[in-house]
Amino acid sequence: MSSRTTVRLIEPADAAPIAAHRARDVEAFRRWEPAQPAAFFTPEGQAERIDRLLTAHRAGTVWPGVVLADGEVIGQVSVSGILPQPHLRRASLGYWIATTAQNQGHAGRAVGLALKVMADELGLHRVEASTNLDNLASQHVLRRNGFSSYGVAHSSILLDGRWHDSLLWERILE
């Protein structure tokens, strides 16, 4: 049986479940994400992060969302670098799903819901994303949601002490 996937704006109360997922999944995400300080994996560290995200949201530069399965926080989906000017109207998309909820379709559904927010609520025209060259699961999620790859950003992210290339993705929303 498949659980219901939804997204909503992040809230301060999401700090504890996000911290629990991130602390448990630190090794699983090590190959995809930059190292974080120890405080990042605590409810207090996540509360501070959420406060910064909500401040940026009020400024119009970020739409920080959480992914829920049957009402429980299982990940995040974030629209960042929002450029709402009429001649730009674009942003970047990022997401993660807790290891306990992976391989159940949540990432694909969350990305689809975020695209709807971007088009309908944020009025954006273009969305970009990037993946590690080896992250085939994330590439599959983007491809299934209408993204096309358009290039490689060489030496674009420092992971575990080494610079890695990223595959660049785009989708037009209109």
Secondary structure, DSSP 8 states (H G I E B T S, - for coil): ----EEEEE--GGGHHHHHHHHHHTHHHHTTTS----GGGGSHHHHHHHHHHHHHHHHTTS-EEEEEEETTEEEEEEEEEEEE-STTT-EEEEEEEE-GGGTTSSHHHHHHHHHHHIIIIIS--SEEEEEEETT-HHHHHHHHHTT-EEEEEEEEEEEETTEEEEEEEEEEE--
